[in-house]
Structure formats: C-alpha cells, structure tokens
Amino acid sequence: MAGELVKSEAICLGIRPWSQTSHVVSWLTPSGKVSTLVKGAVRPKSFFLGQYDLNYTCEIVYYARARSDLHALRECAVLDSRDRLRTDYRALALSGYMRHVAGELAPIGPEAEAWYGLLESSLDSISEVDLVAGMLEFDISALNLAGVSPDFTGCKSPSSRFYLEEGSFEGQSSRQMPIIPRVAACLLRPRQEKNLKILLDAARVIGVYYNFHLDFSPDVRRSVLKMMVKEKGEMQ
C-alpha cells in the first residue's frame, strides 16, 4: 500500500460508517485533524474492535496518502479510554461540544499541538469542575488560540458596556452588550463562581462573542448548554 507511514497520538473526534464492515474515523493529532479508513472495523475478529471510540486517546499508525484526505489506518492502541465520561450524559454532551469546536478550528501544522493539548486537558478535567464552568474555560481558551481572546478586565459598574468588535470594555463600535462586574469576574475565573445564573449569563456572553468573531453556529453550543442544566430548570 503506497503512502508514508505515520505514527502519532490522537483523540477520536468522530466515527461514521463507510460500508457494512468499515468505518471512517476522524482524529485530532498534534499535527492537525486526520481522517482514516478502518477496513473491516466491525467484523467479529477485527484487530480494531474496542481499540477506538469517541473521546479515546490512542496511538495510531496510518498510511498518509498524498492524493487523498482519507488515510488507511494500520494500527491503533488505546492510551486513555476516559470511561468516566460514559457515566454522565451531560458530561458526554460537553465532551462532544469540545470535540466539535476543536475539530472545526484546529489548523493543520505545528500550531495544532496547542489545540490538541487544550482538547486533551479539557476532556480530562470535565469530571473535576462544574460543567458550565468547564465549558467557559474551554471556550475562553479556544478564543485565545484562535487569536481573538477577549479582555474582561475593566468592568466597574452594572452599566459597563463590552464592545464586541474590540473585545474589551474600551471601544467605539456599535456592537456592544452590558456586563455586570460579577459576570465579568466569572469570565476571568469560571471555577470560582458557584451561582448557576451567573455562570449561564457568562456563557451567553461568550456565545455572542463567539458568533461575532468566529461565525460559529450557536446551535450545537446552545443545545449542549440546555442539556447540562436541564435537570436544574434554569434554562428558558
């Protein structure tokens, strides 16, 4: 089989059927997003059975085809299956959102390593923090890696206006929104805020900022946010 043999760590982003017995698996690696064809993946005696699933970190070996974006997976071994995410559907939903964002925004090349590190550390910490706070931390880090990091310092009163174009409380653009000091403080240190309403207000601010700077569809994020707080009845 022609192609350069590549070995890399990779996080499983998504799986889709290719045929009755094969899969196409998308991965985030330290060099960017990669799609691999896994022939015979679901056959009873397949070597790949149980070796990959959503959120898994694996060591993969694949043939990189120069004339195609779909490469042939040769070997796959589990490094971290993150089984703890399977015990909470809300945590699983958040992990799906994180994979979606990283898969959409991570570049190809050396700069992808920071995105890989962000996704890996964010998936690992989901069970350690409030889920909304975890989403906020991930979102703010993603904005930073995308080069549009907002500055939430400088909020001094309930009437403070945050200028979306400038990404700060100082500016002249017409697109702006009010932010109270406690929400601004939450955006600076999400883990320290315990009030769900403040966390949700902060999440809405980030959602507006995302859409303004990254032209990012809000549907996935909104759905995951609703799912995470559904049992507490805080979402409209």
Summary of the structure (lengths in Angstrom):
residues: 236
radius of gyration: 19.9
end to end distance: 54.5
largest distance: 64.8
contacts: 728
relative contact order: 0.11
helix: 42%
strand: 23%
